[in-house]
Amino acid sequence: MEKVAGVISVINGVLSVIYVPMMWVLVVVNGGLGAIGVLAPGSLRGVARAFTNNRNVRVLGLFLLVFGAEMFVRGSGTAFPLLVKTLAVILFIFGGVCLFIPTLSVILAEWCVARSDNWYRVLGLVCIGLAFLFYQARSLPGPKEVEGILHNEP
């Protein structure tokens, strides 16, 4: 039992070290996509075109599943637990759809490619909003402060 507690403690420490950089990756990716969508909407069409094959969609799905699960696990220890857990569930569900039903995501990507530049501007604004939400979700106390949050320990 003591070994299990030690392993869980190590996992908590590793997850808390990984969490903040993951959030910054999401801030940068969403902020970059948002800036491209607003300033050069035609370029965002090329990004959408990259996700019109099953392999790329499945890689994205796996990435989103990991990010969503990590966010949900660490969500209780953040400054905005409800926001973080809500974003986590959305990412996890979308990642699962991408991973297990890639054809649906490919159809959505192809639909996006066919839209006008104004659609990409709106999508860019949504990405900027998501970047802000992920920026808000990045704050996480250190491993010592989080101790007990995951397992309701005193």
PyMOL CGO cylinders between C-alpha atoms (Angstrom):
from pymol import cmd
from pymol.cgo import CYLINDER

trace = [
    CYLINDER, 0.00, 0.00, 0.00, 2.88, 2.33, 0.81, 0.3, 1, 1, 1, 1, 1, 1,
    CYLINDER, 2.88, 2.33, 0.81, 4.45, 1.65, -2.61, 0.3, 1, 1, 1, 1, 1, 1,
    CYLINDER, 4.45, 1.65, -2.61, 1.19, 2.57, -4.32, 0.3, 1, 1, 1, 1, 1, 1,
    CYLINDER, 1.19, 2.57, -4.32, 1.07, 5.86, -2.42, 0.3, 1, 1, 1, 1, 1, 1,
    CYLINDER, 1.07, 5.86, -2.42, 4.68, 6.54, -3.45, 0.3, 1, 1, 1, 1, 1, 1,
    CYLINDER, 4.68, 6.54, -3.45, 3.90, 5.84, -7.10, 0.3, 1, 1, 1, 1, 1, 1,
    CYLINDER, 3.90, 5.84, -7.10, 0.84, 8.09, -6.97, 0.3, 1, 1, 1, 1, 1, 1,
    CYLINDER, 0.84, 8.09, -6.97, 2.92, 10.85, -5.40, 0.3, 1, 1, 1, 1, 1, 1,
    CYLINDER, 2.92, 10.85, -5.40, 5.51, 10.56, -8.19, 0.3, 1, 1, 1, 1, 1, 1,
    CYLINDER, 5.51, 10.56, -8.19, 2.77, 10.59, -10.84, 0.3, 1, 1, 1, 1, 1, 1,
    CYLINDER, 2.77, 10.59, -10.84, 1.21, 13.70, -9.24, 0.3, 1, 1, 1, 1, 1, 1,
    CYLINDER, 1.21, 13.70, -9.24, 4.59, 15.43, -9.31, 0.3, 1, 1, 1, 1, 1, 1,
    CYLINDER, 4.59, 15.43, -9.31, 5.21, 14.53, -12.96, 0.3, 1, 1, 1, 1, 1, 1,
    CYLINDER, 5.21, 14.53, -12.96, 1.71, 15.59, -14.00, 0.3, 1, 1, 1, 1, 1, 1,
    CYLINDER, 1.71, 15.59, -14.00, 2.04, 18.93, -12.25, 0.3, 1, 1, 1, 1, 1, 1,
    CYLINDER, 2.04, 18.93, -12.25, 5.36, 19.54, -14.03, 0.3, 1, 1, 1, 1, 1, 1,
    CYLINDER, 5.36, 19.54, -14.03, 3.82, 18.66, -17.41, 0.3, 1, 1, 1, 1, 1, 1,
    CYLINDER, 3.82, 18.66, -17.41, 0.54, 20.55, -16.95, 0.3, 1, 1, 1, 1, 1, 1,
    CYLINDER, 0.54, 20.55, -16.95, 1.71, 24.17, -17.16, 0.3, 1, 1, 1, 1, 1, 1,
    CYLINDER, 1.71, 24.17, -17.16, 3.84, 23.65, -20.31, 0.3, 1, 1, 1, 1, 1, 1,
    CYLINDER, 3.84, 23.65, -20.31, 0.88, 21.84, -21.91, 0.3, 1, 1, 1, 1, 1, 1,
    CYLINDER, 0.88, 21.84, -21.91, -1.36, 24.80, -21.23, 0.3, 1, 1, 1, 1, 1, 1,
    CYLINDER, -1.36, 24.80, -21.23, 1.22, 27.15, -22.74, 0.3, 1, 1, 1, 1, 1, 1,
    CYLINDER, 1.22, 27.15, -22.74, 1.34, 24.95, -25.85, 0.3, 1, 1, 1, 1, 1, 1,
    CYLINDER, 1.34, 24.95, -25.85, -2.45, 25.27, -26.16, 0.3, 1, 1, 1, 1, 1, 1,
    CYLINDER, -2.45, 25.27, -26.16, -2.24, 29.05, -25.62, 0.3, 1, 1, 1, 1, 1, 1,
    CYLINDER, -2.24, 29.05, -25.62, 0.41, 29.43, -28.33, 0.3, 1, 1, 1, 1, 1, 1,
    CYLINDER, 0.41, 29.43, -28.33, -1.31, 27.09, -30.81, 0.3, 1, 1, 1, 1, 1, 1,
    CYLINDER, -1.31, 27.09, -30.81, -4.74, 28.67, -30.39, 0.3, 1, 1, 1, 1, 1, 1,
    CYLINDER, -4.74, 28.67, -30.39, -3.32, 32.20, -30.35, 0.3, 1, 1, 1, 1, 1, 1,
    CYLINDER, -3.32, 32.20, -30.35, -1.30, 31.51, -33.50, 0.3, 1, 1, 1, 1, 1, 1,
    CYLINDER, -1.30, 31.51, -33.50, -4.26, 29.96, -35.30, 0.3, 1, 1, 1, 1, 1, 1,
    CYLINDER, -4.26, 29.96, -35.30, -6.43, 32.89, -34.19, 0.3, 1, 1, 1, 1, 1, 1,
    CYLINDER, -6.43, 32.89, -34.19, -3.95, 35.47, -35.48, 0.3, 1, 1, 1, 1, 1, 1,
    CYLINDER, -3.95, 35.47, -35.48, -3.63, 33.63, -38.80, 0.3, 1, 1, 1, 1, 1, 1,
    CYLINDER, -3.63, 33.63, -38.80, -7.42, 33.36, -39.09, 0.3, 1, 1, 1, 1, 1, 1,
    CYLINDER, -7.42, 33.36, -39.09, -7.98, 37.06, -38.48, 0.3, 1, 1, 1, 1, 1, 1,
    CYLINDER, -7.98, 37.06, -38.48, -5.01, 38.49, -40.39, 0.3, 1, 1, 1, 1, 1, 1,
    CYLINDER, -5.01, 38.49, -40.39, -4.57, 35.94, -43.22, 0.3, 1, 1, 1, 1, 1, 1,
    CYLINDER, -4.57, 35.94, -43.22, -7.70, 33.77, -43.41, 0.3, 1, 1, 1, 1, 1, 1,
    CYLINDER, -7.70, 33.77, -43.41, -6.60, 32.08, -46.63, 0.3, 1, 1, 1, 1, 1, 1,
    CYLINDER, -6.60, 32.08, -46.63, -3.59, 30.62, -44.83, 0.3, 1, 1, 1, 1, 1, 1,
    CYLINDER, -3.59, 30.62, -44.83, -5.84, 29.01, -42.24, 0.3, 1, 1, 1, 1, 1, 1,
    CYLINDER, -5.84, 29.01, -42.24, -7.46, 27.08, -45.09, 0.3, 1, 1, 1, 1, 1, 1,
    CYLINDER, -7.46, 27.08, -45.09, -4.13, 25.26, -45.54, 0.3, 1, 1, 1, 1, 1, 1,
    CYLINDER, -4.13, 25.26, -45.54, -4.11, 24.28, -41.87, 0.3, 1, 1, 1, 1, 1, 1,
    CYLINDER, -4.11, 24.28, -41.87, -7.64, 22.89, -42.21, 0.3, 1, 1, 1, 1, 1, 1,
    CYLINDER, -7.64, 22.89, -42.21, -6.60, 21.05, -45.37, 0.3, 1, 1, 1, 1, 1, 1,
    CYLINDER, -6.60, 21.05, -45.37, -3.89, 19.23, -43.37, 0.3, 1, 1, 1, 1, 1, 1,
    CYLINDER, -3.89, 19.23, -43.37, -6.66, 17.51, -41.41, 0.3, 1, 1, 1, 1, 1, 1,
    CYLINDER, -6.66, 17.51, -41.41, -8.52, 16.08, -44.40, 0.3, 1, 1, 1, 1, 1, 1,
    CYLINDER, -8.52, 16.08, -44.40, -6.91, 12.65, -44.04, 0.3, 1, 1, 1, 1, 1, 1,
    CYLINDER, -6.91, 12.65, -44.04, -7.54, 10.03, -41.35, 0.3, 1, 1, 1, 1, 1, 1,
    CYLINDER, -7.54, 10.03, -41.35, -3.93, 9.70, -40.16, 0.3, 1, 1, 1, 1, 1, 1,
    CYLINDER, -3.93, 9.70, -40.16, -3.54, 13.38, -39.24, 0.3, 1, 1, 1, 1, 1, 1,
    CYLINDER, -3.54, 13.38, -39.24, -6.97, 13.43, -37.60, 0.3, 1, 1, 1, 1, 1, 1,
    CYLINDER, -6.97, 13.43, -37.60, -6.11, 10.38, -35.47, 0.3, 1, 1, 1, 1, 1, 1,
    CYLINDER, -6.11, 10.38, -35.47, -2.82, 11.93, -34.33, 0.3, 1, 1, 1, 1, 1, 1,
    CYLINDER, -2.82, 11.93, -34.33, -4.74, 15.09, -33.37, 0.3, 1, 1, 1, 1, 1, 1,
    CYLINDER, -4.74, 15.09, -33.37, -7.31, 12.95, -31.55, 0.3, 1, 1, 1, 1, 1, 1,
    CYLINDER, -7.31, 12.95, -31.55, -4.65, 11.17, -29.52, 0.3, 1, 1, 1, 1, 1, 1,
    CYLINDER, -4.65, 11.17, -29.52, -3.05, 14.50, -28.66, 0.3, 1, 1, 1, 1, 1, 1,
    CYLINDER, -3.05, 14.50, -28.66, -6.42, 15.93, -27.53, 0.3, 1, 1, 1, 1, 1, 1,
    CYLINDER, -6.42, 15.93, -27.53, -7.27, 12.83, -25.48, 0.3, 1, 1, 1, 1, 1, 1,
    CYLINDER, -7.27, 12.83, -25.48, -4.01, 13.13, -23.54, 0.3, 1, 1, 1, 1, 1, 1,
    CYLINDER, -4.01, 13.13, -23.54, -4.41, 16.88, -23.03, 0.3, 1, 1, 1, 1, 1, 1,
    CYLINDER, -4.41, 16.88, -23.03, -8.05, 16.51, -21.96, 0.3, 1, 1, 1, 1, 1, 1,
    CYLINDER, -8.05, 16.51, -21.96, -7.31, 13.73, -19.49, 0.3, 1, 1, 1, 1, 1, 1,
    CYLINDER, -7.31, 13.73, -19.49, -4.36, 15.62, -18.01, 0.3, 1, 1, 1, 1, 1, 1,
    CYLINDER, -4.36, 15.62, -18.01, -6.42, 18.80, -17.66, 0.3, 1, 1, 1, 1, 1, 1,
    CYLINDER, -6.42, 18.80, -17.66, -9.26, 16.95, -15.96, 0.3, 1, 1, 1, 1, 1, 1,
    CYLINDER, -9.26, 16.95, -15.96, -6.94, 15.24, -13.48, 0.3, 1, 1, 1, 1, 1, 1,
    CYLINDER, -6.94, 15.24, -13.48, -5.18, 18.49, -12.58, 0.3, 1, 1, 1, 1, 1, 1,
    CYLINDER, -5.18, 18.49, -12.58, -8.30, 20.68, -12.81, 0.3, 1, 1, 1, 1, 1, 1,
    CYLINDER, -8.30, 20.68, -12.81, -9.12, 20.58, -9.10, 0.3, 1, 1, 1, 1, 1, 1,
    CYLINDER, -9.12, 20.58, -9.10, -5.79, 22.15, -8.22, 0.3, 1, 1, 1, 1, 1, 1,
    CYLINDER, -5.79, 22.15, -8.22, -6.07, 25.10, -10.59, 0.3, 1, 1, 1, 1, 1, 1,
    CYLINDER, -6.07, 25.10, -10.59, -7.28, 28.63, -9.96, 0.3, 1, 1, 1, 1, 1, 1,
    CYLINDER, -7.28, 28.63, -9.96, -10.38, 27.97, -12.14, 0.3, 1, 1, 1, 1, 1, 1,
    CYLINDER, -10.38, 27.97, -12.14, -11.36, 24.33, -11.59, 0.3, 1, 1, 1, 1, 1, 1,
    CYLINDER, -11.36, 24.33, -11.59, -14.76, 24.48, -13.31, 0.3, 1, 1, 1, 1, 1, 1,
    CYLINDER, -14.76, 24.48, -13.31, -13.30, 26.19, -16.40, 0.3, 1, 1, 1, 1, 1, 1,
    CYLINDER, -13.30, 26.19, -16.40, -10.41, 23.74, -16.61, 0.3, 1, 1, 1, 1, 1, 1,
    CYLINDER, -10.41, 23.74, -16.61, -12.59, 20.66, -16.18, 0.3, 1, 1, 1, 1, 1, 1,
    CYLINDER, -12.59, 20.66, -16.18, -15.11, 21.93, -18.74, 0.3, 1, 1, 1, 1, 1, 1,
    CYLINDER, -15.11, 21.93, -18.74, -12.35, 22.55, -21.30, 0.3, 1, 1, 1, 1, 1, 1,
    CYLINDER, -12.35, 22.55, -21.30, -10.89, 19.15, -20.44, 0.3, 1, 1, 1, 1, 1, 1,
    CYLINDER, -10.89, 19.15, -20.44, -14.14, 17.31, -21.09, 0.3, 1, 1, 1, 1, 1, 1,
    CYLINDER, -14.14, 17.31, -21.09, -14.61, 19.15, -24.41, 0.3, 1, 1, 1, 1, 1, 1,
    CYLINDER, -14.61, 19.15, -24.41, -11.05, 18.31, -25.51, 0.3, 1, 1, 1, 1, 1, 1,
    CYLINDER, -11.05, 18.31, -25.51, -11.40, 14.69, -24.41, 0.3, 1, 1, 1, 1, 1, 1,
    CYLINDER, -11.40, 14.69, -24.41, -14.70, 14.19, -26.27, 0.3, 1, 1, 1, 1, 1, 1,
    CYLINDER, -14.70, 14.19, -26.27, -13.41, 15.87, -29.42, 0.3, 1, 1, 1, 1, 1, 1,
    CYLINDER, -13.41, 15.87, -29.42, -10.20, 13.82, -29.20, 0.3, 1, 1, 1, 1, 1, 1,
    CYLINDER, -10.20, 13.82, -29.20, -12.22, 10.62, -28.90, 0.3, 1, 1, 1, 1, 1, 1,
    CYLINDER, -12.22, 10.62, -28.90, -14.31, 11.54, -31.93, 0.3, 1, 1, 1, 1, 1, 1,
    CYLINDER, -14.31, 11.54, -31.93, -11.14, 12.31, -33.92, 0.3, 1, 1, 1, 1, 1, 1,
    CYLINDER, -11.14, 12.31, -33.92, -9.46, 9.08, -32.84, 0.3, 1, 1, 1, 1, 1, 1,
    CYLINDER, -9.46, 9.08, -32.84, -12.34, 6.64, -33.19, 0.3, 1, 1, 1, 1, 1, 1,
    CYLINDER, -12.34, 6.64, -33.19, -14.51, 8.31, -35.87, 0.3, 1, 1, 1, 1, 1, 1,
    CYLINDER, -14.51, 8.31, -35.87, -11.94, 10.15, -38.01, 0.3, 1, 1, 1, 1, 1, 1,
    CYLINDER, -11.94, 10.15, -38.01, -14.25, 10.26, -41.02, 0.3, 1, 1, 1, 1, 1, 1,
    CYLINDER, -14.25, 10.26, -41.02, -16.55, 12.69, -39.19, 0.3, 1, 1, 1, 1, 1, 1,
    CYLINDER, -16.55, 12.69, -39.19, -13.62, 15.01, -38.48, 0.3, 1, 1, 1, 1, 1, 1,
    CYLINDER, -13.62, 15.01, -38.48, -12.39, 14.72, -42.09, 0.3, 1, 1, 1, 1, 1, 1,
    CYLINDER, -12.39, 14.72, -42.09, -15.85, 15.70, -43.36, 0.3, 1, 1, 1, 1, 1, 1,
    CYLINDER, -15.85, 15.70, -43.36, -15.86, 18.68, -40.97, 0.3, 1, 1, 1, 1, 1, 1,
    CYLINDER, -15.86, 18.68, -40.97, -12.36, 19.71, -42.12, 0.3, 1, 1, 1, 1, 1, 1,
    CYLINDER, -12.36, 19.71, -42.12, -13.38, 19.45, -45.79, 0.3, 1, 1, 1, 1, 1, 1,
    CYLINDER, -13.38, 19.45, -45.79, -16.47, 21.53, -45.06, 0.3, 1, 1, 1, 1, 1, 1,
    CYLINDER, -16.47, 21.53, -45.06, -14.25, 24.16, -43.42, 0.3, 1, 1, 1, 1, 1, 1,
    CYLINDER, -14.25, 24.16, -43.42, -11.89, 24.21, -46.42, 0.3, 1, 1, 1, 1, 1, 1,
    CYLINDER, -11.89, 24.21, -46.42, -14.83, 25.04, -48.70, 0.3, 1, 1, 1, 1, 1, 1,
    CYLINDER, -14.83, 25.04, -48.70, -15.96, 28.06, -46.61, 0.3, 1, 1, 1, 1, 1, 1,
    CYLINDER, -15.96, 28.06, -46.61, -15.24, 31.71, -47.34, 0.3, 1, 1, 1, 1, 1, 1,
    CYLINDER, -15.24, 31.71, -47.34, -12.55, 33.87, -45.76, 0.3, 1, 1, 1, 1, 1, 1,
    CYLINDER, -12.55, 33.87, -45.76, -15.10, 35.42, -43.39, 0.3, 1, 1, 1, 1, 1, 1,
    CYLINDER, -15.10, 35.42, -43.39, -15.69, 31.97, -41.89, 0.3, 1, 1, 1, 1, 1, 1,
    CYLINDER, -15.69, 31.97, -41.89, -11.95, 31.73, -41.14, 0.3, 1, 1, 1, 1, 1, 1,
    CYLINDER, -11.95, 31.73, -41.14, -11.98, 35.16, -39.53, 0.3, 1, 1, 1, 1, 1, 1,
    CYLINDER, -11.98, 35.16, -39.53, -14.77, 34.04, -37.18, 0.3, 1, 1, 1, 1, 1, 1,
    CYLINDER, -14.77, 34.04, -37.18, -12.88, 30.81, -36.51, 0.3, 1, 1, 1, 1, 1, 1,
    CYLINDER, -12.88, 30.81, -36.51, -9.77, 32.91, -35.77, 0.3, 1, 1, 1, 1, 1, 1,
    CYLINDER, -9.77, 32.91, -35.77, -11.70, 34.94, -33.20, 0.3, 1, 1, 1, 1, 1, 1,
    CYLINDER, -11.70, 34.94, -33.20, -12.92, 31.71, -31.58, 0.3, 1, 1, 1, 1, 1, 1,
    CYLINDER, -12.92, 31.71, -31.58, -9.31, 30.46, -31.41, 0.3, 1, 1, 1, 1, 1, 1,
    CYLINDER, -9.31, 30.46, -31.41, -8.22, 33.72, -29.77, 0.3, 1, 1, 1, 1, 1, 1,
    CYLINDER, -8.22, 33.72, -29.77, -11.00, 33.26, -27.19, 0.3, 1, 1, 1, 1, 1, 1,
    CYLINDER, -11.00, 33.26, -27.19, -9.84, 29.69, -26.57, 0.3, 1, 1, 1, 1, 1, 1,
    CYLINDER, -9.84, 29.69, -26.57, -6.26, 30.89, -26.18, 0.3, 1, 1, 1, 1, 1, 1,
    CYLINDER, -6.26, 30.89, -26.18, -7.44, 33.29, -23.48, 0.3, 1, 1, 1, 1, 1, 1,
    CYLINDER, -7.44, 33.29, -23.48, -9.34, 30.49, -21.69, 0.3, 1, 1, 1, 1, 1, 1,
    CYLINDER, -9.34, 30.49, -21.69, -6.31, 28.20, -21.80, 0.3, 1, 1, 1, 1, 1, 1,
    CYLINDER, -6.31, 28.20, -21.80, -4.19, 31.09, -20.53, 0.3, 1, 1, 1, 1, 1, 1,
    CYLINDER, -4.19, 31.09, -20.53, -6.57, 31.39, -17.57, 0.3, 1, 1, 1, 1, 1, 1,
    CYLINDER, -6.57, 31.39, -17.57, -6.42, 27.62, -17.02, 0.3, 1, 1, 1, 1, 1, 1,
    CYLINDER, -6.42, 27.62, -17.02, -2.62, 27.48, -16.87, 0.3, 1, 1, 1, 1, 1, 1,
    CYLINDER, -2.62, 27.48, -16.87, -2.20, 28.45, -13.22, 0.3, 1, 1, 1, 1, 1, 1,
    CYLINDER, -2.20, 28.45, -13.22, -1.52, 25.44, -11.06, 0.3, 1, 1, 1, 1, 1, 1,
    CYLINDER, -1.52, 25.44, -11.06, -0.04, 25.35, -7.57, 0.3, 1, 1, 1, 1, 1, 1,
    CYLINDER, -0.04, 25.35, -7.57, 3.14, 23.36, -7.02, 0.3, 1, 1, 1, 1, 1, 1,
    CYLINDER, 3.14, 23.36, -7.02, 3.11, 19.63, -6.14, 0.3, 1, 1, 1, 1, 1, 1,
    CYLINDER, 3.11, 19.63, -6.14, 3.27, 20.25, -2.37, 0.3, 1, 1, 1, 1, 1, 1,
    CYLINDER, 3.27, 20.25, -2.37, 0.20, 22.52, -2.49, 0.3, 1, 1, 1, 1, 1, 1,
    CYLINDER, 0.20, 22.52, -2.49, -1.74, 19.99, -4.60, 0.3, 1, 1, 1, 1, 1, 1,
    CYLINDER, -1.74, 19.99, -4.60, -1.11, 17.09, -2.24, 0.3, 1, 1, 1, 1, 1, 1,
    CYLINDER, -1.11, 17.09, -2.24, -4.42, 15.63, -1.13, 0.3, 1, 1, 1, 1, 1, 1,
    CYLINDER, -4.42, 15.63, -1.13, -6.54, 17.23, -3.86, 0.3, 1, 1, 1, 1, 1, 1,
    CYLINDER, -6.54, 17.23, -3.86, -6.73, 14.14, -6.05, 0.3, 1, 1, 1, 1, 1, 1,
    CYLINDER, -6.73, 14.14, -6.05, -7.39, 11.64, -3.30, 0.3, 1, 1, 1, 1, 1, 1,
    CYLINDER, -7.39, 11.64, -3.30, -9.09, 13.78, -0.66, 0.3, 1, 1, 1, 1, 1, 1,
    CYLINDER, -9.09, 13.78, -0.66, -6.22, 13.25, 1.74, 0.3, 1, 1, 1, 1, 1, 1,
    CYLINDER, -6.22, 13.25, 1.74, -5.79, 15.66, 4.64, 0.3, 1, 1, 1, 1, 1, 1,
]
cmd.load_cgo(trace, "trace")
